[in-house]
Amino acid sequence: MVMAASETKFHVLAVDDTLIDRKLIEKLLQTSSYQVTAVDSGTKALEFLGLNNNDHQDVEVNLIITDYCMPGMTGYDLLRKIKESSSFKDIPVVIMSSDNIPSRINRCLEGGAEEFFLKPVQLSDVNKLRPHLMKRTQTNVNKRKAMDEIVSPDRTRARYNELE
């Protein structure tokens, strides 16, 4: 598959303790041209991001998709840790579960999850991810433009001249 030069290859961290579900989501994401890193627990996701030992890794993850029901750390617990992190709080998080429990779904969405998918995840679900990624990418572009304006040589020179 040839990708347009302007199209970004987004990196998704997929978290699921069940091998079959993890392989399914990984395949669906790769089919949709995402770069995927798959891990089998919330703890390993935190290690990958460098949040376990406050040794922040320099990883570029654009989205995290996690199972809700996992031993040790639920997807909701992982969501909370990510949203509490200054480095990763703006990364969209999607929760998935086999259980259709409205109170659980609401809790995750109110806790900051962008979406809640029911398993088995399908290609139509994966297609819902792109707007969240594009929104975050546009926000980052706007932040960079604002920073460039603040520190542009023309503006700095003008401020320096005012001081003289």
CYANA upper distance limits for C-alpha pairs under 8 A (distance plus 0.5 A):
  3 MET  CA      7 GLU  CA      7.12
  9 LYS  CA     33 SER  CA      7.18
  9 LYS  CA     34 TYR  CA      6.28
  9 LYS  CA     35 GLN  CA      6.93
 10 PHE  CA     33 SER  CA      8.36
 10 PHE  CA     34 TYR  CA      5.75
 10 PHE  CA     35 GLN  CA      6.45
 10 PHE  CA     61 VAL  CA      8.12
 10 PHE  CA     62 ASN  CA      6.48
 10 PHE  CA     63 LEU  CA      8.46
 10 PHE  CA    133 LEU  CA      8.24
 11 HIS  CA     34 TYR  CA      6.42
 11 HIS  CA     35 GLN  CA      5.09
 11 HIS  CA     36 VAL  CA      6.26
 11 HIS  CA     37 THR  CA      8.06
 11 HIS  CA     60 GLU  CA      7.47
 11 HIS  CA     61 VAL  CA      5.61
 11 HIS  CA     62 ASN  CA      5.82
 11 HIS  CA     63 LEU  CA      7.28
 12 VAL  CA     29 LEU  CA      8.48
 12 VAL  CA     34 TYR  CA      7.19
 12 VAL  CA     35 GLN  CA      6.66
 12 VAL  CA     36 VAL  CA      5.49
 12 VAL  CA     37 THR  CA      6.87
 12 VAL  CA     61 VAL  CA      6.39
 12 VAL  CA     62 ASN  CA      6.38
 12 VAL  CA     63 LEU  CA      5.37
 12 VAL  CA     64 ILE  CA      6.13
 12 VAL  CA     65 ILE  CA      7.74
 13 LEU  CA     36 VAL  CA      6.47
 13 LEU  CA     37 THR  CA      5.46
 13 LEU  CA     38 ALA  CA      6.41
 13 LEU  CA     39 VAL  CA      8.16
 13 LEU  CA     45 ALA  CA      8.10
 13 LEU  CA     61 VAL  CA      7.12
 13 LEU  CA     63 LEU  CA      6.86
 13 LEU  CA     64 ILE  CA      5.21
 13 LEU  CA     65 ILE  CA      6.79
 14 ALA  CA     22 ARG  CA      7.68
 14 ALA  CA     25 ILE  CA      7.87
 14 ALA  CA     26 GLU  CA      7.55
 14 ALA  CA     36 VAL  CA      7.39
 14 ALA  CA     37 THR  CA      6.63
 14 ALA  CA     38 ALA  CA      5.15
 14 ALA  CA     39 VAL  CA      6.84
 14 ALA  CA     64 ILE  CA      6.47
 14 ALA  CA     65 ILE  CA      5.45
 14 ALA  CA     66 THR  CA      6.35
 15 VAL  CA     22 ARG  CA      7.53
 15 VAL  CA     38 ALA  CA      6.40
 15 VAL  CA     39 VAL  CA      5.60
 15 VAL  CA     40 ASP  CA      6.12
 15 VAL  CA     41 SER  CA      6.50
 15 VAL  CA     42 GLY  CA      7.21
 15 VAL  CA     45 ALA  CA      7.31
 15 VAL  CA     64 ILE  CA      8.14
 15 VAL  CA     65 ILE  CA      6.69
 15 VAL  CA     66 THR  CA      4.96
 15 VAL  CA     67 ASP  CA      6.68
 16 ASP  CA     21 ASP  CA      7.27
 16 ASP  CA     22 ARG  CA      5.81
 16 ASP  CA     38 ALA  CA      8.30
 16 ASP  CA     39 VAL  CA      7.15
 16 ASP  CA     40 ASP  CA      5.47
 16 ASP  CA     41 SER  CA      6.65
 16 ASP  CA     66 THR  CA      6.47
 16 ASP  CA     67 ASP  CA      5.61
 16 ASP  CA     70 MET  CA      7.71
 17 ASP  CA     22 ARG  CA      7.69
 17 ASP  CA     39 VAL  CA      8.23
 17 ASP  CA     40 ASP  CA      4.81
 17 ASP  CA     41 SER  CA      6.11
 17 ASP  CA     67 ASP  CA      8.13
 17 ASP  CA     70 MET  CA      6.47
 17 ASP  CA     71 PRO  CA      8.30
 18 THR  CA     22 ARG  CA      6.53
 18 THR  CA     40 ASP  CA      7.65
 19 LEU  CA     23 LYS  CA      6.55
 19 LEU  CA     40 ASP  CA      8.18
 20 ILE  CA     24 LEU  CA      6.63
 21 ASP  CA     25 ILE  CA      6.72
 21 ASP  CA    120 PRO  CA      8.10
 22 ARG  CA     26 GLU  CA      6.54
 22 ARG  CA     38 ALA  CA      7.42
 22 ARG  CA     39 VAL  CA      8.46
 22 ARG  CA     40 ASP  CA      8.13
 23 LYS  CA     27 LYS  CA      6.54
 24 LEU  CA     28 LEU  CA      6.69
 24 LEU  CA    121 VAL  CA      8.42
 25 ILE  CA     29 LEU  CA      6.55
 25 ILE  CA    121 VAL  CA      7.34
 26 GLU  CA     30 GLN  CA      6.62
 26 GLU  CA     36 VAL  CA      6.86
 26 GLU  CA     37 THR  CA      8.49
 26 GLU  CA     38 ALA  CA      7.41
 27 LYS  CA     31 THR  CA      6.51
 28 LEU  CA     32 SER  CA      6.90
 28 LEU  CA    122 GLN  CA      7.93
 28 LEU  CA    123 LEU  CA      6.65
 28 LEU  CA    126 VAL  CA      7.58
 29 LEU  CA     33 SER  CA      7.03
 29 LEU  CA     34 TYR  CA      5.83
 29 LEU  CA     35 GLN  CA      8.02
 29 LEU  CA     36 VAL  CA      7.45
 29 LEU  CA    126 VAL  CA      7.26
 30 GLN  CA     34 TYR  CA      5.49
 30 GLN  CA     35 GLN  CA      6.86
 30 GLN  CA     36 VAL  CA      7.28
 32 SER  CA    126 VAL  CA      8.14
 32 SER  CA    127 ASN  CA      8.30
 39 VAL  CA     44 LYS  CA      6.72
 39 VAL  CA     45 ALA  CA      6.81
 40 ASP  CA     44 LYS  CA      7.36
 40 ASP  CA     45 ALA  CA      8.47
 41 SER  CA     45 ALA  CA      6.83
 41 SER  CA     70 MET  CA      7.41
 41 SER  CA     71 PRO  CA      8.26
 41 SER  CA     72 GLY  CA      8.50
 41 SER  CA     73 MET  CA      7.83
 42 GLY  CA     46 LEU  CA      6.73
 42 GLY  CA     70 MET  CA      8.31
 42 GLY  CA     72 GLY  CA      8.34
 42 GLY  CA     73 MET  CA      6.12
 42 GLY  CA     74 THR  CA      7.49
 42 GLY  CA     75 GLY  CA      7.39
 42 GLY  CA     78 LEU  CA      6.28
 43 THR  CA     47 GLU  CA      6.71
 43 THR  CA     52 ASN  CA      7.99
 43 THR  CA     72 GLY  CA      8.50
 43 THR  CA     73 MET  CA      7.49
 44 LYS  CA     48 PHE  CA      6.55
 45 ALA  CA     49 LEU  CA      6.77
 46 LEU  CA     50 GLY  CA      6.39
 46 LEU  CA     51 LEU  CA      5.44
 46 LEU  CA     52 ASN  CA      5.95
 46 LEU  CA     78 LEU  CA      8.32
 47 GLU  CA     51 LEU  CA      6.50
 47 GLU  CA     52 ASN  CA      5.88
 47 GLU  CA     53 ASN  CA      8.22
 48 PHE  CA     57 GLN  CA      7.95
 49 LEU  CA     56 HIS  CA      7.04
 49 LEU  CA     57 GLN  CA      6.26
 49 LEU  CA     59 VAL  CA      7.22
 50 GLY  CA     54 ASN  CA      6.65
 50 GLY  CA     55 ASP  CA      5.63
 50 GLY  CA     56 HIS  CA      4.81
 50 GLY  CA     57 GLN  CA      5.43
 51 LEU  CA     55 ASP  CA      7.05
 51 LEU  CA     56 HIS  CA      6.58
 51 LEU  CA     85 SER  CA      8.37
 61 VAL  CA     91 ILE  CA      8.05
 62 ASN  CA     91 ILE  CA      6.54
 62 ASN  CA     92 PRO  CA      7.72
 62 ASN  CA    133 LEU  CA      7.13
 63 LEU  CA     91 ILE  CA      6.14
 63 LEU  CA     92 PRO  CA      5.57
 63 LEU  CA     93 VAL  CA      6.46
 63 LEU  CA     94 VAL  CA      8.30
 63 LEU  CA    133 LEU  CA      7.57
 64 ILE  CA     91 ILE  CA      7.73
 64 ILE  CA     92 PRO  CA      6.89
 64 ILE  CA     93 VAL  CA      5.28
 64 ILE  CA     94 VAL  CA      6.73
 65 ILE  CA     93 VAL  CA      6.24
 65 ILE  CA     94 VAL  CA      5.08
 65 ILE  CA     95 ILE  CA      6.32
 65 ILE  CA     96 MET  CA      7.82
 66 THR  CA     75 GLY  CA      6.16
 66 THR  CA     93 VAL  CA      8.09
 66 THR  CA     94 VAL  CA      6.80
 66 THR  CA     95 ILE  CA      5.54
 66 THR  CA     96 MET  CA      6.58
 67 ASP  CA     74 THR  CA      8.08
 67 ASP  CA     75 GLY  CA      5.97
 67 ASP  CA     95 ILE  CA      6.23
 67 ASP  CA     96 MET  CA      5.30
 67 ASP  CA     97 SER  CA      6.23
 68 TYR  CA     74 THR  CA      5.86
 68 TYR  CA     75 GLY  CA      4.52
 68 TYR  CA     76 TYR  CA      6.72
 68 TYR  CA     95 ILE  CA      6.55
 68 TYR  CA     96 MET  CA      6.39
 68 TYR  CA     97 SER  CA      5.97
 69 CYS  CA     74 THR  CA      5.92
 69 CYS  CA     75 GLY  CA      7.00
 69 CYS  CA     97 SER  CA      7.40
 70 MET  CA     74 THR  CA      5.62
 70 MET  CA     75 GLY  CA      7.51
 73 MET  CA     77 ASP  CA      6.42
 73 MET  CA     78 LEU  CA      7.27
 74 THR  CA     78 LEU  CA      6.89
 75 GLY  CA     79 LEU  CA      6.58
 75 GLY  CA     95 ILE  CA      7.07
 76 TYR  CA     80 ARG  CA      6.76
 76 TYR  CA     95 ILE  CA      8.24
 76 TYR  CA    108 CYS  CA      6.75
 76 TYR  CA    111 GLY  CA      8.49
 77 ASP  CA     81 LYS  CA      6.83
 78 LEU  CA     82 ILE  CA      6.72
 79 LEU  CA     83 LYS  CA      6.64
 79 LEU  CA     93 VAL  CA      7.26
 79 LEU  CA    108 CYS  CA      8.48
 79 LEU  CA    111 GLY  CA      8.01
 79 LEU  CA    112 GLY  CA      7.91
 79 LEU  CA    113 ALA  CA      7.62
 80 ARG  CA     84 GLU  CA      6.57
 80 ARG  CA    111 GLY  CA      7.53
 81 LYS  CA     85 SER  CA      6.86
 82 ILE  CA     88 PHE  CA      6.27
 82 ILE  CA     89 LYS  CA      6.00
 83 LYS  CA     88 PHE  CA      7.29
 83 LYS  CA     89 LYS  CA      4.64
 83 LYS  CA     90 ASP  CA      7.81
 83 LYS  CA    112 GLY  CA      7.73
 84 GLU  CA     89 LYS  CA      6.75
 85 SER  CA     89 LYS  CA      5.84
 90 ASP  CA    136 ARG  CA      8.24
 91 ILE  CA    136 ARG  CA      8.15
 92 PRO  CA    113 ALA  CA      7.40
 92 PRO  CA    114 GLU  CA      6.50
 92 PRO  CA    132 HIS  CA      7.24
 92 PRO  CA    133 LEU  CA      7.95
 92 PRO  CA    136 ARG  CA      8.46
 93 VAL  CA    112 GLY  CA      8.00
 93 VAL  CA    113 ALA  CA      5.55
 93 VAL  CA    114 GLU  CA      6.27
 93 VAL  CA    115 GLU  CA      7.88
 94 VAL  CA    113 ALA  CA      5.98
 94 VAL  CA    114 GLU  CA      6.07
 94 VAL  CA    115 GLU  CA      5.41
 94 VAL  CA    116 PHE  CA      6.35
 94 VAL  CA    117 PHE  CA      7.96
 95 ILE  CA    108 CYS  CA      7.89
 95 ILE  CA    113 ALA  CA      7.19
 95 ILE  CA    115 GLU  CA      6.92
 95 ILE  CA    116 PHE  CA      5.35
 95 ILE  CA    117 PHE  CA      6.80
 96 MET  CA    116 PHE  CA      5.99
 96 MET  CA    117 PHE  CA      5.02
 96 MET  CA    118 LEU  CA      6.08
 96 MET  CA    119 LYS  CA      6.88
 96 MET  CA    121 VAL  CA      8.20
 97 SER  CA    116 PHE  CA      8.26
 97 SER  CA    117 PHE  CA      7.04
 97 SER  CA    118 LEU  CA      5.67
 97 SER  CA    119 LYS  CA      5.99
 98 SER  CA    118 LEU  CA      6.06
 98 SER  CA    119 LYS  CA      5.23
 98 SER  CA    120 PRO  CA      7.59
 99 ASP  CA    118 LEU  CA      7.60
 99 ASP  CA    119 LYS  CA      8.47
100 ASN  CA    105 ILE  CA      8.13
100 ASN  CA    118 LEU  CA      7.35
101 ILE  CA    105 ILE  CA      6.77
102 PRO  CA    106 ASN  CA      6.57
103 SER  CA    107 ARG  CA      6.55
104 ARG  CA    108 CYS  CA      6.78
105 ILE  CA    109 LEU  CA      6.75
105 ILE  CA    116 PHE  CA      6.94
106 ASN  CA    110 GLU  CA      6.38
107 ARG  CA    111 GLY  CA      6.44
108 CYS  CA    112 GLY  CA      7.00
108 CYS  CA    113 ALA  CA      6.07
108 CYS  CA    116 PHE  CA      8.11
109 LEU  CA    113 ALA  CA      5.14
109 LEU  CA    114 GLU  CA      6.98
109 LEU  CA    115 GLU  CA      7.35
109 LEU  CA    116 PHE  CA      7.79
114 GLU  CA    132 HIS  CA      8.06
117 PHE  CA    121 VAL  CA      7.09
117 PHE  CA    125 ASP  CA      7.46
121 VAL  CA    125 ASP  CA      6.75
121 VAL  CA    126 VAL  CA      8.08
122 GLN  CA    126 VAL  CA      7.10
123 LEU  CA    127 ASN  CA      6.74
124 SER  CA    128 LYS  CA      7.33
125 ASP  CA    129 LEU  CA      7.82
126 VAL  CA    130 ARG  CA      8.35
128 LYS  CA    132 HIS  CA      8.31
129 LEU  CA    133 LEU  CA      7.00
130 ARG  CA    134 MET  CA      6.50
131 PRO  CA    135 LYS  CA      6.48
132 HIS  CA    136 ARG  CA      6.83
133 LEU  CA    137 THR  CA      6.62
134 MET  CA    138 GLN  CA      6.56
135 LYS  CA    139 THR  CA      6.71
136 ARG  CA    140 ASN  CA      6.73
137 THR  CA    141 VAL  CA      6.77
138 GLN  CA    142 ASN  CA      6.68
139 THR  CA    143 LYS  CA      6.71
140 ASN  CA    144 ARG  CA      6.70
141 VAL  CA    145 LYS  CA      6.73
142 ASN  CA    146 ALA  CA      6.70
143 LYS  CA    147 MET  CA      6.71
144 ARG  CA    148 ASP  CA      6.57
145 LYS  CA    149 GLU  CA      6.73
146 ALA  CA    150 ILE  CA      6.87
147 MET  CA    151 VAL  CA      6.82
148 ASP  CA    152 SER  CA      6.01
149 GLU  CA    155 ARG  CA      7.94
150 ILE  CA    155 ARG  CA      7.52
150 ILE  CA    156 THR  CA      8.45
151 VAL  CA    155 ARG  CA      7.31
151 VAL  CA    156 THR  CA      6.83
152 SER  CA    156 THR  CA      6.71
153 PRO  CA    157 ARG  CA      6.35
154 ASP  CA    158 ALA  CA      6.70
155 ARG  CA    159 ARG  CA      6.73
156 THR  CA    160 TYR  CA      6.61
157 ARG  CA    161 ASN  CA      6.57
158 ALA  CA    162 GLU  CA      6.77
159 ARG  CA    163 LEU  CA      7.06
160 TYR  CA    164 GLU  CA      7.33
